[in-house]
Amino acid sequence: MNVKNLLLLFCSTALLSSCGLFSSSSLIRKAELVNEPVNDTIHAKNIMGLYIVYVKIDDHEEPLEFIFDTGANLTVINKKTADRLGLEVSGDLNLGDSQGQRNRIPLTMINQLKLGEGVYENVIAAVIQFPENSTVECIATDGILGYHVIRQMQWAIHPGDTLLVGSTESLLGDRTYDAIPMAGWKAPLLQVNFKGIGYRNVLFDSGSTGGLDIEQKYLSKISDSIPVVVEIDGTSQGVFGNNIDTVVTVRNTAIEIGNSSVPSDVDFSQTNSRKVGMRTMGSYHMIIDGQAEKLYLGEMETENSRTRSFGLIPGISDSTLYVSSLEIDGQAADKGIQFLQALESVNGVTAADINSMECGYLNFILEVVRNAEQIELVTKNGDRITLEREESEAKMLD
């Protein structure tokens, strides 16, 4: 999970391009909904376009925070939460995250999971110790709710809302929808068209704050006709950690999903995954119907804002504030800023300030930089550099 609105805040590079655990094995089973019919409205938090729902496990009454993540075909529980609840490990599985990193991960069997009025039994979950400073854990303390649970009902989503409607009966009503095939019982896969080229098996990832991600090997199909922004990105985070990637982005464009033209950024990255996240999909009312393998795309209800950036994203590692993503020809690079360069402060906030707060980095992004139209960087040698939020100049690739 995925978890890019640094995308909304800075540029088109994902903070959490996906929470997704798309690669797994045939050992994954469907969770079983045992009390249908269900027609339920559940309360959720909305953080950067991601939905955080509350579940209860076994006989524990404590509500637990989970990211509602169609991009994860398996439910994930934070190791600290699993230990606190006394969940027993039973076997392991070779899992891959959204950044292509793989590990053997212990599994636990959740006898009963409650999500609103829905009761699910025999829910297999991966037990994962999230990396230090993981933003996944800061967005949802306890884990990630996977598609094997989500697909048991229809789910209606309204942009920016803090309610989700789930039902075992039809939620379509009198609205008009574009009924889009969404193949796959392990993960919801769409066909997406961009500049006349069809891309199959694009993961619809509600645990991603990104736009459309495509493998970089397909860049040659459009690179001679469309200007792009190139950045070195160290912010994309999966559940096992970060990767450094060179991302080539077509910004403020449109893609076709079904019969709908959808505003989106398109990232061509070095990770071997295709997905479309909530930066693109989150402006629409939609119904996710895993049983019928359909995505019902309704009207756009909130404006999809154009991407503007400062030409960089600040990151933090231990006690160092540094440049974790940099547009190669952007305004920050033009002013002499380098990738991985250490910084003294951003808008007066230092690494020590960030580390003194719980989930300090996420709060720094949300509270200090999110609404800024201008930021001031102070470098380690005392230079002060002012950057304005603006649409980056796109250029043709050489």
DRENVEXTI-211259 format. One record per atom (N, C-alpha, C): x, y, z. Coordinates in steps of 0.1 Angstrom, whole numbers, padded with zeros to 4 digits, always signed. Example, Ala and Ser with C-alpha at 12.3 -4.5 7.8 and 13.67 -1.06 7.14 Angstrom:
2
+0132-0057+0078+0123-0045+0078+0132-0033+0078+0128-0022+0071+0137-0011+0071+0129+0000+0079
//
This chain:
398
+0006-0005+0000+0000+0000+0000+0005+0004+0000+0019+0021-0031+0010+0025-0026+0013+0030-0022-0002+0041+0000-0005+0048+0009+0001+0056+0002+0012+0081-0025+0014+0091-0034+0006+0102-0030+0002+0104-0018-0002+0118-0018+0007+0126-0011+0019+0121-0012+0028+0132-0016+0024+0135-0030+0017+0127-0037+0012+0130-0051+0004+0143-0050-0006+0143-0041-0014+0155-0040-0006+0167-0035+0004+0164-0027+0011+0174-0020+0023+0180-0028+0031+0171-0034+0043+0176-0041+0043+0173-0056+0042+0161-0060+0043+0157-0074+0037+0144-0076+0041+0137-0087+0034+0125-0091+0041+0113-0086+0050+0114-0077+0057+0102-0072+0051+0096-0059+0049+0083-0058+0042+0078-0047+0049+0078-0034+0042+0082-0024+0047+0080-0010+0044+0065-0007+0032+0061-0010+0028+0047-0009+0021+0043-0022+0029+0040-0031+0023+0037-0044+0014+0025-0043+0016+0016-0034+0007+0006-0031+0010-0001-0018-0001-0005-0011+0001-0014+0000+0000-0028-0005-0001-0030-0018-0005-0042-0024+0004-0054-0022-0002-0066-0019+0005-0078-0019+0000-0086-0030+0004-0082-0042-0002-0088-0054+0003-0102-0057+0016-0104-0054+0022-0117-0057+0021-0127-0045+0015-0138-0047+0013-0148-0036+0012-0162-0042+0006-0171-0035+0005-0185-0041-0009-0190-0039-0011-0202-0044-0024-0208-0044-0028-0212-0030-0020-0210-0020-0024-0213-0006-0034-0203-0001-0035-0191-0008-0045-0181-0004-0059-0186-0006-0067-0185+0004-0081-0189+0003-0090-0177+0004-0102-0179+0000-0112-0169+0002-0117-0169+0016-0118-0157+0022-0125-0156+0035-0140-0159+0033-0146-0164+0043-0160-0168+0041-0169-0159+0049-0178-0152+0042-0189-0144+0048-0200-0153+0052-0202-0154+0065-0211-0164+0071-0225-0159+0075-0228-0146+0074-0240-0141+0080-0248-0133+0069-0247-0137+0056-0255-0129+0047-0270-0133+0048-0279-0124+0044-0276-0111+0037-0272-0100+0047-0263-0091+0042-0258-0080+0049-0261-0067+0041-0266-0057+0048-0267-0044+0041-0263-0034+0052-0251-0028+0050-0245-0021+0061-0238-0008+0057-0238+0002+0065-0231+0014+0063-0220+0015+0075-0208+0015+0071-0197+0016+0081-0190+0029+0081-0185+0033+0092-0177+0045+0094-0163+0042+0091-0156+0052+0084-0142+0050+0080-0135+0064+0082-0122+0063+0083-0114+0075+0081-0110+0076+0067-0108+0088+0062-0103+0091+0049-0090+0099+0050-0079+0092+0047-0066+0098+0048-0059+0098+0034-0057+0110+0028-0051+0111+0015-0058+0103+0004-0072+0101+0006-0079+0093-0004-0080+0079-0001-0073+0074+0010-0074+0060+0014-0085+0059+0025-0091+0047+0025-0102+0045+0035-0096+0036+0046-0098+0040+0058-0093+0033+0070-0106+0028+0077-0108+0014+0078-0119+0008+0084-0116+0002+0097-0126-0001+0105-0124-0007+0118-0129-0021+0119-0121-0031+0122-0125-0045+0123-0123-0050+0137-0130-0061+0141-0127-0068+0153-0123-0082+0150-0114-0088+0158-0109-0101+0155-0112-0110+0166-0117-0122+0163-0120-0133+0172-0129-0127+0184-0125-0130+0196-0134-0125+0207-0129-0112+0213-0120-0105+0206-0115-0092+0211-0124-0081+0207-0128-0072+0216-0137-0061+0214-0130-0049+0209-0117-0049+0209-0109-0037+0205-0111-0035+0190-0115-0023+0186-0116-0020+0172-0102-0017+0166-0099-0023+0155-0085-0023+0149-0086-0015+0136-0076-0007+0133-0075+0001+0121-0069-0007+0110-0076-0008+0098-0071-0015+0086-0073-0007+0074-0064-0006+0065-0066+0000+0052-0074-0008+0043-0085-0003+0037-0094-0010+0028-0087-0010+0015-0081-0022+0011-0071-0023+0001-0074-0034-0009-0081-0030-0021-0083-0039-0031-0070-0044-0038-0059-0037-0036-0047-0041-0042-0039-0052-0034-0044-0055-0022-0038-0066-0014-0047-0078-0015-0042-0089-0021-0051-0101-0022-0051-0109-0009-0043-0105+0000-0043-0112+0013-0043-0101+0024-0051-0104+0035-0051-0095+0046-0037-0095+0053-0033-0083+0058-0020-0082+0065-0023-0077+0079-0017-0082+0089-0018-0077+0103-0004-0074+0108-0003-0062+0114+0009-0058+0120+0014-0068+0131+0026-0071+0131+0031-0081+0140+0029-0077+0155+0030-0064+0157+0028-0059+0171+0013-0061+0175+0004-0060+0166-0010-0062+0169-0013-0077+0170-0007-0085+0162-0008-0100+0163-0003-0105+0176+0008-0100+0180+0014-0104+0193+0005-0100+0205-0001-0088+0204-0009-0083+0215-0022-0091+0216-0027-0096+0204-0040-0104+0204-0037-0118+0207-0024-0122+0207-0021-0136+0209-0024-0146+0198-0023-0140+0185-0026-0148+0173-0014-0158+0171-0017-0170+0168-0006-0180+0166-0002-0181+0151+0010-0182+0149+0016-0184+0135+0014-0198+0131+0009-0200+0118+0007-0214+0113+0012-0214+0098+0025-0217+0097+0031-0217+0083+0036-0204+0078+0041-0204+0066+0045-0191+0060+0043-0191+0045+0046-0180+0039+0043-0178+0024+0052-0169+0018+0057-0171+0006+0066-0162-0001+0057-0151-0007+0059-0139-0002+0050-0128-0007+0059-0117-0013+0053-0110-0023+0060-0098-0029+0052-0086-0026+0059-0074-0024+0051-0062-0023+0051-0054-0035+0046-0042-0035+0044-0034-0047+0057-0029-0053+0068-0030-0045+0081-0025-0050+0090-0037-0055+0084-0049-0056+0091-0060-0062+0100-0067-0051+0099-0063-0039+0107-0070-0028+0099-0082-0023+0106-0093-0021+0100-0106-0016+0106-0110-0003+0097-0117+0005+0102-0123+0017+0092-0134+0021+0097-0144+0029+0089-0154+0034+0083-0148+0047+0069-0149+0047+0062-0142+0058+0053-0152+0065+0054-0151+0079+0045-0160+0087+0030-0157+0085+0022-0167+0086+0008-0166+0084+0001-0169+0097-0011-0163+0099-0020-0167+0110-0034-0169+0105-0042-0178+0111-0056-0180+0108-0064-0172+0118-0072-0162+0113-0081-0155+0121-0094-0162+0120-0099-0167+0131-0111-0175+0131-0123-0167+0127-0124-0155+0132-0135-0146+0129-0131-0132+0128-0135-0125+0118-0132-0111+0116-0145-0104+0113-0148-0093+0121-0160-0086+0119-0157-0072+0113-0164-0069+0102-0163-0056+0096-0177-0050+0095-0181-0041+0104-0195-0037+0105-0203-0048+0109-0214-0051+0101-0223-0062+0104-0218-0075+0097-0208-0074+0089-0203-0086+0082-0194-0094+0091-0197-0107+0091-0188-0116+0099-0182-0126+0089-0168-0127+0090-0160-0135+0081-0153-0145+0089-0152-0157+0084-0145-0168+0091-0134-0173+0083-0124-0179+0090-0112-0186+0083-0105-0176+0074-0101-0165+0080-0094-0154+0073-0079-0156+0075-0072-0160+0064-0058-0161+0065-0052-0147+0064-0042-0144+0072-0035-0131+0072-0020-0133+0073-0013-0124+0066+0001-0124+0067+0005-0115+0079+0015-0120+0087+0019-0112+0099+0032-0105+0095+0032-0092+0095+0043-0084+0090+0048-0074+0100+0061-0073+0102+0066-0063+0110+0070-0052+0100+0063-0041+0101+0065-0030+0091+0079-0023+0093+0085-0018+0083+0098-0012+0084+0097+0000+0093+0109+0003+0099+0110+0015+0108+0106+0028+0100+0098+0037+0106+0093+0049+0099+0083+0046+0088+0077+0034+0088+0067+0031+0078+0055+0040+0079+0051+0046+0067+0039+0054+0067+0027+0045+0067+0028+0032+0063+0016+0023+0063+0011+0022+0078+0020+0020+0087+0016+0019+0101+0010+0032+0107+0015+0043+0101+0010+0056+0106-0004+0059+0101-0007+0054+0089-0021+0056+0083-0031+0046+0089-0027+0034+0091-0036+0024+0098-0027+0016+0107-0029+0017+0120-0020+0011+0130-0019-0004+0129-0030-0011+0125-0031-0025+0127-0029-0034+0115-0032-0029+0103-0030-0037+0092-0037-0033+0079-0039-0042+0070-0044-0040+0057-0055-0051+0054-0067-0046+0051-0078-0056+0048-0077-0059+0033-0075-0072+0030-0073-0077+0016-0085-0079+0008-0083-0081-0005-0094-0083-0014-0102-0096-0012-0096-0106-0006-0103-0119-0003-0114-0117+0006-0114-0106+0015-0125-0102+0023-0134-0092+0016-0128-0082+0010-0136-0072+0003-0145-0077-0008-0141-0087-0015-0148-0092-0027-0161-0099-0023-0163-0102-0010-0175-0110-0006-0188-0102-0007-0187-0088-0008-0198-0080-0009-0196-0069-0019-0207-0062-0023-0206-0049-0031-0202-0038-0021-0194-0029-0026-0190-0017-0018-0192-0005-0026-0200+0005-0020-0202+0018-0027-0193+0028-0020-0186+0036-0028-0176+0046-0023-0179+0059-0029-0180+0069-0021-0181+0083-0026-0169+0091-0022-0164+0099-0032-0151+0106-0030-0151+0114-0017-0140+0112-0009-0138+0120+0003-0147+0117+0014-0156+0108+0013-0166+0105+0023-0159+0097+0034-0166+0097+0046-0161+0088+0057-0171+0077+0060-0179+0073+0050-0188+0062+0051-0186+0053+0039-0186+0040+0041-0186+0030+0031-0199+0022+0032-0206+0019+0021-0218+0011+0021-0214-0003+0016-0217-0013+0024-0214-0027+0019-0227-0035+0019-0229-0043+0009-0241-0051+0008-0239-0064+0000-0247-0074+0004-0247-0087-0004-0257-0086-0015-0265-0075-0015-0275-0072-0025-0271-0060-0034-0278-0058-0045-0274-0048-0055-0275-0034-0048-0264-0026-0051-0264-0012-0047-0266-0002-0058-0269-0007-0070-0269+0001-0082-0280+0012-0082-0292+0009-0077-0302+0019-0076-0305+0025-0090-0308+0039-0090-0312+0046-0102-0301+0053-0109-0289+0053-0103-0278+0060-0109-0274+0054-0122-0266+0061-0130-0261+0056-0142-0246+0053-0140-0242+0041-0144-0228+0037-0142-0223+0031-0155-0210+0032-0157-0202+0025-0167-0198+0012-0161-0204+0001-0165-0201-0013-0160-0188-0018-0166-0177-0018-0159-0164-0022-0164-0160-0036-0159-0156-0045-0168-0151-0058-0164-0139-0057-0155-0140-0065-0144-0129-0064-0134-0125-0078-0130-0117-0084-0139-0115-0099-0138-0106-0102-0126-0108-0114-0121-0099-0120-0111-0105-0121-0097-0104-0133-0091-0109-0135-0078-0098-0131-0067-0085-0132-0071-0075-0128-0062-0072-0113-0061-0075-0107-0073-0072-0092-0074-0081-0086-0085-0086-0074-0083-0094-0068-0094-0086-0062-0105-0087-0068-0117-0078-0064-0128-0087-0057-0139-0082-0046-0144-0089-0038-0154-0081-0037-0167-0088-0033-0178-0081-0029-0190-0081-0014-0190-0070-0008-0192-0068+0006-0193-0062+0010-0206-0067+0020-0213-0062+0025-0226-0055+0038-0224-0043+0040-0230-0036+0053-0229-0030+0055-0243-0034+0066-0249-0028+0070-0262-0029+0059-0272-0041+0053-0272-0044+0043-0283-0039+0029-0280-0032+0027-0268-0026+0014-0265-0034+0008-0253-0038-0004-0254-0045-0011-0244-0036-0018-0234-0038-0016-0221-0030-0023-0211-0039-0032-0203-0037-0045-0204-0045-0055-0197-0040-0057-0183-0048-0063-0174-0044-0067-0161-0038-0056-0153-0045-0044-0153-0041-0033-0145-0048-0034-0131-0041-0035-0121-0046-0037-0107-0053-0025-0103-0066-0026-0099-0073-0015-0093-0070-0015-0078-0062-0005-0073-0056-0006-0060-0061+0006-0051-0071+0003-0043-0077+0013-0034-0067+0016-0022-0056+0008-0021-0046+0011-0011-0035+0019-0017-0036+0025-0028-0026+0033-0035-0031+0047-0036-0022+0057-0033-0026+0071-0035-0020+0076-0048-0016+0067-0057-0010+0070-0070-0020+0071-0081-0015+0074-0093-0023+0074-0106-0022+0061-0113-0019+0061-0126-0017+0049-0134-0002+0046-0134+0002+0034-0130+0016+0030-0131+0017+0019-0142+0027+0020-0151+0029+0011-0162+0044+0008-0162+0048-0004-0166+0062-0008-0167+0069+0001-0177+0082+0005-0174+0089+0014-0182+0093+0009-0196+0092-0004-0197+0096-0009-0211+0086-0005-0221+0074+0000-0217+0064+0004-0227+0065+0019-0230+0075+0026-0224+0077+0040-0226+0080+0043-0241+0087+0034-0247+0091+0037-0261+0079+0039-0271+0067+0034-0266+0055+0035-0275+0050+0049-0276+0053+0058-0266+0048+0071-0266+0059+0082-0265+0071+0078-0263+0082+0088-0259+0085+0097-0270+0082+0094-0283+0086+0103-0293+0075+0113-0296+0064+0113-0289+0053+0122-0292+0047+0129-0280+0051+0126-0268+0045+0132-0256+0056+0138-0247+0056+0150-0243+0066+0155-0233+0063+0149-0219+0074+0147-0212+0073+0140-0199+0082+0148-0188+0080+0144-0176+0088+0148-0165+0095+0136-0160+0109+0137-0157+0117+0126-0153+0122+0129-0139+0120+0120-0130+0125+0122-0116+0132+0109-0111+0141+0112-0102+0147+0101-0094+0140+0100-0081+0134+0088-0078+0124+0087-0068+0128+0076-0058+0129+0080-0045+0132+0071-0034+0121+0070-0024+0109+0075-0028+0098+0076-0018+0088+0064-0020+0088+0057-0031+0078+0046-0033+0080+0035-0022+0069+0033-0015+0070+0024-0004+0061+0012-0005+0066+0000-0003+0058-0012-0001+0059-0016+0013+0053-0028+0016+0053-0032+0030+0066-0036+0035+0076-0039+0026+0089-0044+0030+0100-0033+0029+0096-0021+0025+0106-0010+0024+0105-0002+0011+0115+0006+0009+0116+0015-0002+0125+0010-0013+0123+0015-0025+0132+0013-0036+0136+0027-0042+0147+0028-0049+0150+0040-0057+0147+0036-0071+0140+0045-0078+0135+0042-0091+0136+0055-0099+0138+0054-0112+0137+0065-0122+0124+0064-0128+0116+0074-0125+0102+0075-0130+0100+0085-0141+0094+0081-0152+0091+0090-0163+0076+0092-0163+0071+0104-0161+0057+0107-0159+0051+0116-0170+0039+0112-0175+0031+0121-0183+0021+0127-0174+0022+0140-0171+0013+0146-0161+0001+0153-0167-0010+0153-0159-0022+0160-0163-0027+0156-0176-0028+0143-0178-0033+0137-0191-0046+0130-0188-0051+0121-0197-0063+0113-0194-0061+0099-0199-0067+0090-0193-0067+0076-0197-0081+0071-0199-0083+0060-0206-0097+0055-0208-0098+0042-0200-0109+0042-0192-0113+0030-0185-0127+0027-0188-0130+0015-0195-0143+0013-0200-0146+0023-0210-0158+0030-0209-0162+0041-0218-0159+0054-0212-0152+0055-0201-0149+0068-0194-0135+0073-0197-0135+0086-0200-0122+0093-0200-0119+0098-0187-0108+0094-0181-0105+0097-0167-0092+0105-0165-0092+0117-0159-0080+0125-0157-0070+0117-0149-0057+0117-0153-0047+0109-0145-0033+0114-0149-0024+0112-0140-0010+0111-0143-0007+0097-0147+0003+0095-0156+0008+0082-0159+0023+0080-0157+0026+0071-0148+0040+0069-0144+0045+0057-0151+0057+0058-0158+0064+0047-0163+0076+0044-0154+0075+0033-0146+0085+0031-0136+0092+0017-0139+0103+0015-0131+0111+0003-0133+0105-0009-0125+0095-0007-0117+0089-0018-0110+0080-0026-0120+0079-0039-0118+0072-0047-0128+0057-0049-0124+0050-0038-0123+0036-0039-0119+0028-0028-0126+0015-0031-0129+0006-0022-0134-0005-0020-0124-0008-0008-0121-0019-0005-0111-0024+0009-0114-0036+0011-0109-0042+0024-0109-0048+0027-0095-0044+0038-0090-0048+0041-0076-0058+0052-0074-0059+0056-0062-0070+0065-0058-0067+0080-0062-0055+0083-0066-0053+0097-0071-0061+0098-0084-0062+0087-0092-0070+0087-0104-0085+0083-0101-0087+0073-0094-0101+0067-0092-0109+0074-0081-0102+0081-0072-0109+0086-0060-0118+0098-0062-0118+0103-0074-0128+0115-0077-0141+0110-0081-0143+0097-0083-0155+0091-0088-0163+0084-0078-0177+0085-0079-0185+0075-0071-0184+0062-0078-0182+0051-0071-0181+0038-0077-0186+0027-0068-0189+0016-0074-0193+0004-0067-0184-0007-0071-0178-0014-0061-0169-0025-0063-0177-0038-0061-0178-0046-0071-0186-0058-0071-0177-0070-0074-0170-0075-0064-0161-0086-0066-0167-0099-0070-0180-0102-0066-0186-0114-0070-0190-0114-0084-0195-0103-0090-0198-0102-0104-0186-0098-0112-0175-0095-0106-0162-0091-0113-0165-0079-0121-0172-0069-0115-0175-0056-0122-0171-0044-0113-0166-0034-0120-0164-0021-0113-0174-0011-0120-0183-0006-0112-0194+0003-0117-0189+0017-0114-0185+0024-0125-0179+0037-0124-0190+0048-0126-0193+0056-0116-0203+0066-0117-0198+0079-0121-0204+0090-0117-0200+0103-0120-0188+0108-0112-0180+0117-0119-0170+0124-0111-0176+0133-0102-0173+0132-0089-0180+0140-0078-0171+0151-0072-0158+0149-0074-0148+0160-0070-0139+0162-0081-0134+0174-0082-0125+0177-0093-0111+0171-0090-0105+0165-0101-0092+0159-0100-0082+0171-0103-0076+0176-0092-0067+0187-0094-0055+0184-0102-0050+0194-0109-0038+0192-0117-0026+0191-0108-0016+0183-0113-0004+0181-0105+0005+0192-0106+0008+0198-0094+0019+0208-0093+0029+0204-0082+0041+0208-0084+0051+0203-0075+0062+0214-0072+0070+0211-0062+0082+0219-0059+0094+0214-0065+0093+0203-0073+0104+0197-0080+0112+0187-0071+0108+0185-0059+0114+0176-0050+0105+0171-0039+0108+0160-0032+0101+0156-0020+0112+0154-0009+0110+0160+0002+0119+0158+0013+0116+0144+0020+0126+0137+0024+0124+0125+0032+0132+0126+0045+0131+0116+0053+0139+0115+0065+0144+0101+0067+0157+0100+0072+0163+0088+0075+0171+0090+0088+0166+0083+0098+0172+0084+0112+0171+0099+0116+0182+0106+0117+0182+0120+0122+0186+0130+0110+0184+0125+0098+0188+0133+0086+0176+0136+0078+0173+0149+0075+0163+0154+0065+0171+0155+0052+0165+0149+0041+0172+0149+0029+0163+0149+0017+0168+0151+0005+0160+0151-0007+0158+0136-0012+0146+0131-0010+0143+0117-0014+0137+0115-0028+0133+0126-0034+0129+0125-0048+0132+0139-0055+0137+0138-0067+0141+0150-0074+0138+0149-0089+0131+0160-0094+0129+0161-0108+0142+0165-0115+0146+0158-0125+0159+0160-0131+0160+0174-0137+0150+0179-0143+0150+0192-0149+0141+0202-0142+0137+0199-0130+0128+0207-0123+0134+0219-0116+0126+0227-0110+0131+0240-0104+0141+0238-0093+0139+0227-0085+0149+0225-0074+0162+0221-0080+0163+0212-0090+0175+0209-0096+0182+0221-0103+0173+0230-0109+0179+0242-0115+0185+0251-0105+0181+0250-0092+0187+0259-0082+0198+0252-0075+0203+0240-0080+0215+0234-0075+0212+0223-0065+0200+0220-0062+0196+0209-0052+0199+0195-0059+0205+0186-0051+0209+0173-0057+0201+0162-0050+0199+0151-0057+0192+0139-0051+0200+0134-0039+0193+0131-0028+0199+0126-0015+0207+0137-0008+0206+0149-0012+0213+0160-0005+0207+0162+0009+0215+0163+0019+0210+0166+0033+0205+0180+0034+0195+0182+0042+0189+0195+0044+0189+0198+0059+0190+0210+0063+0189+0214+0077+0174+0216+0081+0166+0221+0072+0152+0223+0075+0144+0226+0063+0131+0223+0064+0121+0227+0054+0110+0235+0061+0108+0247+0056+0098+0256+0063+0100+0257+0078+0113+0257+0081+0117+0258+0095+0116+0246+0104+0112+0235+0098+0111+0222+0105+0123+0213+0103+0129+0209+0113+0142+0201+0113+0139+0186+0114+0149+0178+0112+0147+0164+0114+0144+0161+0129+0150+0168+0138+0148+0166+0152+0133+0169+0156+0127+0180+0149+0113+0183+0151+0104+0171+0147+0108+0166+0135+0100+0155+0130+0101+0142+0138+0113+0139+0143+0115+0127+0151+0109+0128+0165+0106+0141+0169+0100+0142+0182+0085+0140+0183+0079+0139+0171+0064+0136+0169+0062+0122+0166+0051+0116+0171+0047+0103+0167+0042+0104+0153+0046+0094+0144+0044+0095+0130+0047+0109+0124+0059+0113+0129+0063+0127+0126+0064+0130+0111+0069+0121+0103+0071+0124+0089+0058+0126+0082+0048+0117+0084+0035+0118+0078+0029+0131+0083+0030+0135+0096+0024+0147+0101+0031+0159+0095+0044+0158+0093+0051+0169+0086+0046+0172+0072+0044+0161+0065+0038+0163+0051+0024+0169+0051+0016+0163+0060+0002+0167+0060+0000+0181+0066+0007+0184+0076+0004+0196+0084+0013+0208+0080+0026+0205+0076+0035+0216+0074+0036+0220+0059+0035+0210+0050+0038+0212+0036+0026+0212+0027+0016+0204+0031+0004+0201+0023-0002+0213+0016-0005+0223+0023-0012+0235+0018-0003+0246+0014+0010+0244+0014+0020+0255+0011+0020+0257-0004+0021+0270-0008+0023+0273-0021+0038+0277-0023+0045+0278-0012+0059+0281-0013+0066+0274-0001+0078+0269-0003+0086+0263+0008+0100+0269+0007+0106+0269+0019+0120+0274+0020+0128+0262+0026+0139+0259+0018+0148+0249+0022+0160+0256+0028+0166+0250+0039+0179+0255+0044+0188+0243+0043+0199+0245+0035+0209+0234+0033+0218+0233+0045+0226+0223+0045+0236+0221+0057+0246+0232+0057+0249+0239+0046+0259+0250+0046+0252+0263+0048+0239+0263+0051+0232+0276+0054+0226+0283+0043+0227+0278+0031+0220+0284+0019+0205+0283+0021+0198+0293+0017+0183+0293+0018+0178+0293+0003+0169+0284+0000+0164+0282-0013+0149+0282-0012+0142+0291-0020+0128+0291-0020+0122+0285-0033+0112+0276-0031+0106+0269-0042+0091+0272-0042+0085+0274-0054+0071+0277-0056+0064+0264-0061+0052+0261-0056+0044+0250-0062+0040+0254-0076+0043+0246-0086+0039+0250-0100+0039+0237-0108+0032+0238-0120+0032+0227-0129+0046+0226-0135+0052+0214-0134+0066+0212-0139+0066+0213-0154+0077+0218-0160+0078+0218-0174+0082+0204-0179+0073+0199-0188+0075+0186-0194+0084+0188-0207+0092+0178-0209+0101+0179-0221+0101+0166-0229+0104+0166-0241+0106+0154-0249+0119+0147-0245+0118+0134-0244+0130+0126-0241+0140+0127-0252+0153+0127-0249+0163+0127-0259+0164+0113-0266
//
